[in-house]
Amino acid sequence: MERKAKAHHRTRAVEDDVTHRITETLALAWGSPFYRRRWRRRPGVAGQTELSSLPLTDLAEWRRAVRRDPESVVSDLPALWTRSRHQGHDVWFPVSHRDLPAVAVNAASGLRRAGVRDGDRILAVLPPAPSVWNSLPYLILESDLSVEFFPLSIDTLAYKPSLAAFPIARQPDVFLASRALAADLARLAGPLPAWPRTVFFGDGGHGERLMTLPGYPAPVGRCEAGAWHLPEDAGLAEIQPVDITAGAQPGLRRVSDAHDGECGVLVLTTFTRAAPLVRMATGIRVRAAGPAPCPCGDPAPRFLTDDPTSLA
């Protein structure tokens, strides 16, 4: 009985925190011309109820707004602009100085879910800056994850391939790269050794353990049970069911409340200060993993995807 009461208390506390964050995010988003034009009225303070009344946004609209006038999406002074790849396009998002401590914590959580452990030496083949992946070594310095990063740049190796010898000779515990970058490294440095552990990153494809989501400055990780876990303090995830045969699009449901096996498009609201995304339809097809606890023991909301095919 006491355990039930504690679980109920925790659930209520989490819900209250989510409601507060949504209300705060909507007030912040109203400060940007992008959302004022879309909503035409100031959001109320009803949290999730107010959120459910707002229209969906898509990535194409966001890209056009950033290209036309980056300041139109900014709600707070950004620390930096970063980019990630979605639906075949580079999408830019600003990150606030005030968000960086929480982003560092979430980056460490994503790596841990992907199988990285304290004490690991990580050989990371990363894309050119600025990108979510390129920022990982710097974010981890601000977190409690104790690892060593040896980042390799493909551009550097193309200029002088022998520079690959130093970090590879140090025998890392984890090889971190996208499949494309791993192939580039093999082309430049020769056949790659058998690493103790390999963590592939990308857009959520088969075998990948880290992926970027629109507006998330830190990647999310896939646990050993195969689920992608979303940090509760980073945003709220909804699923928009899509009946492809009938073309129907029913109302949205939170990923944490969706029925096991329910499929649809992932819709995100991010709790970031520089430029929060509000009900962004990502185009990423996901499958709900149900409200039951994940076999890995992680209580964070989760979803499944082995096929990141866009439905947009």
Sequence and secondary structure as in RCSB ss.txt:
>XXXX:A:sequence
MERKAKAHHRTRAVEDDVTHRITETLALAWGSPFYRRRWRRRPGVAGQTELSSLPLTDLAEWRRAVRRDPESVVS
DLPALWTRSRHQGHDVWFPVSHRDLPAVAVNAASGLRRAGVRDGDRILAVLPPAPSVWNSLPYLILESDLSVEFF
PLSIDTLAYKPSLAAFPIARQPDVFLASRALAADLARLAGPLPAWPRTVFFGDGGHGERLMTLPGYPAPVGRCEA
GAWHLPEDAGLAEIQPVDITAGAQPGLRRVSDAHDGECGVLVLTTFTRAAPLVRMATGIRVRAAGPAPCPCGDPA
PRFLTDDPTSLA
>XXXX:A:secstr
 HHHHHHHHHHHHHHHHHHHHHHHHHHHHTTSHHHHHHH S   S THHHHHTS  EEHHHHHHHHHH GGGG S
S EEEEEEEEETTEEEEEEEEGGGHHHHHHHHHHHHHHTT  TT EEEEEE SSSSTTTTHHHHHHTSS   EEE
EEEHHHHHH GGGGHHHHHT  SEEEE HHHHHHHHHHH S    SEEEEEESS TT  EE  TT SS EEE TT
S EE  TTTEEEEEEE BTTTTB    EEGGGS TT EEEEEEEE  SSS   SEEEEEEEEE  SS  TT   S
 EEE S   B  
